Each structure stands twice: as C-alpha cells, then as structure tokens.
Amino acid sequence: MELYPLKFNPVYSYRIWGGNKLKTVLNKSYSQESIGESWEISDVENNETLVSEGHLEGKSLKELINEFQGELVGHRVFETFGNNFPLLIKFIDAKTPLSIQVHPSNKLAKERHNSFGKNEMWYIMQAEEDAELIVGFNQKVKKTTYREHLDNTRLSDVLNIEKVTKGDTFYIPTGRVHAIGAGVLLAEIQQTSDITYRIYDYDRVDRTTGKKRELHTNLAIDAIDFNYYTDYRTVYSNKINLANELVNSPYFKTNFVNIKGEMLRDLSSVDSFVIYICVEGSLEMKCKNQNYVLSMGETILVPATIFSLELSGINTKLIEVFL
C-alpha cells in the first residue's frame, strides 16, 4: 500500500483562556465555546489525530508507524523513537493570557512522568495591538529571589515580556518560563508531551471543578532555568522560494518557506517525515502526479519515502518541520 501526503482530522480542546479565532480566522469546524487549541498532528494518548482522506483514512499515527515504520517517519527516526511519533503540532488561540508555566527536560520528564520533555517553538500568525508574550527572565534570578517574587505576587517584576507581531518566532527550550498573552494566535511545534508545570494562573476558577486550577510550585522550581539571555527571539531570513532556517535543535528542525510562484523542494537528503504548516495564504502541492491543497490553518505530513515536491502559491507562507 503506497504512502501519500497525509492530512489529519484535528482534535479540539477547550481551554479556560480560549477564544474563537480557530474558527473565525483558521476556518476550523466545531460547535463548542472557548476552544483554545487545535491539535493538528498528535500521537498523545487519548488525543490521537486520524487521517482524514485517501485509502488510509481513519488510521492513527500509531497504526501508520506500526504498518510502515521507517517508510513513514524515516529509518533514523524509527530507530530512535520506535512506534512513538516524536512531535505534536498545534494551533493556539489565546483570548486571555495562559498560565505562566515551564516544561521539564527530557531527563526530568522521564524520571517523574515516563514522558518526553517539552521543547517547543512558537510562530505568531496573528497578534492584536499591544499583544505580549512572557519568555524567560529579564535578569539572572536566584531560586530564593524567584520564590519571594512568586509568594508576593510580584513575579512579573523579573519576567521578560515581549511585544509581538505576525511572523515573530520564539524557541522555548525546557526550563524556560513562558506564557502566551491575550490576543495571540500562533502555531506551536513541540515534542510529543503534555507535561506542563503551572506556576501562576491569575487565580482563575475552572468551570468544570469550580476551583482554582492546580499550581505546581515545587515541581516547577527544580525545572526552571534561572539564567538571563540577551535575546529570546529567533532571527531568520525571508528569501523567496527557499527553505530559510528557523530552529535547528536536537528535538526538531524548522524552516520558514515563503512561496511566490513555483518551487521545487528536494527532500532526498532528509531521512525523516516532513510536516508543512500553512500559516498564510494557500498552497498547491504536487506529489507523484497527485495534487493537494493546503489553506491557512491546515497541516500535512509528507512521508519519508517522498523525495520531491512541487509547491506553488502566491504569497504563501509555510513552516516546514522535520527531525
């Protein structure tokens, strides 16, 4: 059975801070209110996305990897991760701020939760005027100083706050304190993990429990990187019809692709699946004489056995993801 570029049915998640831009801006189809996340490609237990079209329709990533192994994900990737898909792709719509949080490293997540850590990156697709993110600290902080600020509700005094606009990109390694601010719509690429330590949550009450959401103060303090970094943004080129490097990490690699007209993408040297996330415009993809269309807010997974793609669009912007 031959592999082909795969689209998946998203999994939608209610969030206390969620808005409606996944529907109004990205044309997602759901009836619930306050949907904050659209999980586009997921192998997270109980939140697996299923193939939406073609002869593999209805299959999960786990089923696909069990059947196709390295042909789907790449032989090098399969040797490392087996039948676990290593990445989770999301769109996130924050109507109000997310909790201030941190994710544990691979080592800590393995010890505590038998899970991957959660290194991630954000690409800002839309930001309202004066929208902000929290990324890291604005100075080097001692554990004792951090705890004093947290206990006195003055943590924001030592946090690095960034104004953001469309196209801004941030790599969030494990250990970096962070939060998405109100009015931000973004694409998130991360390791397959749902381990989050919540540090501060503005005393919000969960609608299902009627109680304030749990904080993970003691778990978080051992996971935090208290260092200060001079620049938290990812600087990248915007050359037309080329794969411009965004993030090159041990956990995933991403490129920014700005298409005007036609572009031939040679993937023969990439022993990995490749994911395309359309963050602006629309894309026409030709693969083995078959045509695929990708609109803003859609995601497609190209199996590792596909070595060449013809891409075309007018002012189309993509995030390309692989291992």
N, C-alpha and C positions, 0 to 999 in steps of 0.2 A: 504494500500500500504506500503510495507516494506522498511525501510531505509537501506542504504548501504554506504560504504565509497565513498565519492564524490570528483571527480576531476572537475575542472572548466577551461573554456577557459580564458586565461589571457587577460587583457586589456593593450595594449602597449601605452606608452606615449612618444612623442617627448620631449626632453629637450635640451636646448642650450648647455649643458655640456655633453650630452650623447655620447656613443661610439658604438661599435658593439659586445661587449663581451656577451650580452644576446643571440646573435645569434651564435657566434663562440665558446663560452665556454659552454653555457647552452642550446644550440640547440633550441632556440626559433625560431618560423617561422613568419617572417614579411618581408615586402619589403621596408619600409621606412628607411631613414637615421637618425642618431643621436637619436636612441631610448634609453632613459636613464632609464626608469622604466618599469617593468613588474608587473602589479597588479594581483596577483595570486588569492586572495580571497578578494572580495571587495563588500561592500554594499553602497559605496559612490554614491550619486545621479548622474546619467548620466555616471557613470563608473562601473556599476554593472557587476560582472562576472556571467556567466551562466554555469550550469552543462554541462559537455562535453560528458557524456556517461551514458548508462543504461536507465531505464524507466523514470527517472526524467530529462533526457537530455533537455536542453533549459530553465530550470527553474532558476530564480534568487534566491538569498538568502532570499529576502523579501517574495517571493512566498512560498519558503520552510518553513520559520518560520510561516507564516500565516497558512499553512496547518498542520504542525507537532508540532509547539510550543516547549514545553519542551522536547519532544522526540528527537528533533534535537539538540537543544542548551543546554539542561539541565533545569530542573524546576527552580532551583535557578537563573540561568542566565535569563530565560524568565521572571521571576517575576521582575527582576531588569531592564531589557532593552526592554521588550516587543518585537515588531517585528523589532527592530533595531539590526543588527549584530554588536557586540561591537569592533571587531578587523579588521585591514586591514593588509594583508600580501603582501610584495613586494620583488622583486629583483631590485637592483640599480647598474648601471654601470656608473661610473664617468670617462670619458676620460679627462676632465678638472675639476678643483675644482667647487663644488657647492657654492652658495652664503653663506656667514656667516649669520646665522639665529637663531631664537628662536621661541618656540611654547608657547602659553598661557596656563595657568592652566585651569582645568575644570570650576572653578568659573568665571574666566575672559572670557573664550571662550563662556560660557553660556550667560553672560551679554552682550558681544559685538556681538556675531555671532550666538547665539542659537545653539551652537555646543558643542561636547565633546572637551576637551583639547587634547593634543597630546603627551602623554608619549610614548616613543619608545625604542627599543633596536636594536643594530647592531651586526651581526655576520659576520666577514670578511671571505669571501670564496676564494678570491684571491687578492693579492696586489703586484704591481710591486715594484722593488727595490726602496727604499727610499720613498715609498708612506706614506702619512701622513693623519691624521685627526685633526680637531680642536674640543676640548671638554673642555668647561669651561674656567676658568681664571687661570693664573699661580701665582696669588696673590689676596688678597682681594682688591676689587676695589670700590671706591665711584662713585655714579652716575655722579658727576661733572667731575671726572677724566676720566671715560669712555667716556663721551661726548667730552671732549677735545681731546682724542686719536682718536675718530671717525672723528671729524671735521678736524683733521690734518693728516688723512690717516696714522695713527700710531697705529691702533687698535691691530695689530699683536704683538705689544710690550707686551701687557698684556694678550694675549690669550695662553692657554695651548695647545701645539702642540705635538701630539703623533705619533711616527713611528709605523707602523702596519705591521703585517704578518698574514698569514692564521690562523684562529682559534681565533684570538683576538675578544673579546666581550666587548661591552660598553652599559650600560643602560643610556639613555638620558631622565631624567625627565623633565617635563615642567619647563621653566625658565632657562635651561642650554644652553648657547650659544654654537653653534656647526656648523661644516661643514665637509662634506666628501671631501677628497682631490683627486687629479688626480691619476688615475691608481688603483682605488679601486673598487672591485666587492663585494657586500655584500647582505645579507638577512636582511630585516627590518621587525620587528613586532611592530605594533603601535595601539593605539586606532583609531577607525573609525573617522577620522577628516582629513581635508585638509587645516587647518588653519596654515599658516606659515607667520611669520614676517621677512622680508628680511632686514638685517642690512647693509650689504656691498656686492657688486656684481662685483667688478673689472671693473666697467664702461663698462660692456658688452652691446651690442646692440641686441635686439630681432629681429629675421629675419622676423617676420610677421608684426611688427609695425615700424621697422626701428628706434626705440627709445630705450634709456636705460630703463632697467626694473625698475619698481617702487620699491622704498625703503619704509620701514615702521618705520622710525626712532622714531616717537613719540609714536606709538602703542607699539613698542618693549621695550622702556625704562622702562615702568611700568610692563613688564612681566619678566624681567631678574632677575635671582638670581646672585647677585654680590659677593657671598661668594667664598672662595677658599677651595678646597678639596684636600687632600693629594694623593688620588689615584682614578682615574676615570675608571680604567679597572675593569672588572668583573672577579674575580678569581674563577675557577671551577675545579672539579675533572674530570678525564677521565677514570673512571673504565669501563671495558668492560661489555657489556650486562646489564647495569644498567641505570636508569634514574638519571643522575647527575644534580643537581640543578644549573641553571644559574641565572635567575632573579625571585625573589618572591616579586611581587609588588601588590598593591591593584587593578591594572588595568589588569594585566595578569601574568601568571606564565610560565616559560620556563625551559626545561631540555635539556641537551646535552646527546644524546644516541649514543654510539659507538658500533656497532654490528659486532661481529666476530662469524659466525656460526648462531645458532638459539637462539631466545629469546622469552619467553612468557611474554606478557605485560598485567597485570591485571589492568583494569580501573574501577573496580566495585565501588571504593570509590570516583570516580571523577564525581560529578554531573555537568558535562559540556561536550560540544563538545571537541574533541582533534584534533589538526592540526599537521600533520607531514610535515616538510620541509626537503627534501633531499639535503644536502649541500656537499656531497661527496659520490662517489660510486653509487650503486643501491640497492634497497630494494625489497624484495618479502614479501608481506603481505597476510596472510591467515585469512579470516574472514567468519565464517559461511559456510565453505566448498567452498568459492569462493576465487580466487587468484587475487591479484592486484600487479602491478609492478610500482615502483617509481624510476625514474632515477634522477641523479644530476640535480637540477634546476626545479624539479617538486614538487607539493604540493598536499596534500589530506586531506580532512576533514572527521573525523570519528564521526558519530552522537553519542549523549549521551546515547542512548539505547544499544550501543555495549560495552560490558564489558570486552571482552577478544580478544587479537590479537596474532597471531603467526608471528613473524618477523624474517627474515633471510637475511643474506648478508655477504660479505667478505670485511672487512674494510669499512663498510657503516657508514656514519655519518649523524645523523638527529638532527633537532631541534624540540622538542615536545612542543606544545603550548596549554594552556587551561586557563580557568578562575577559 
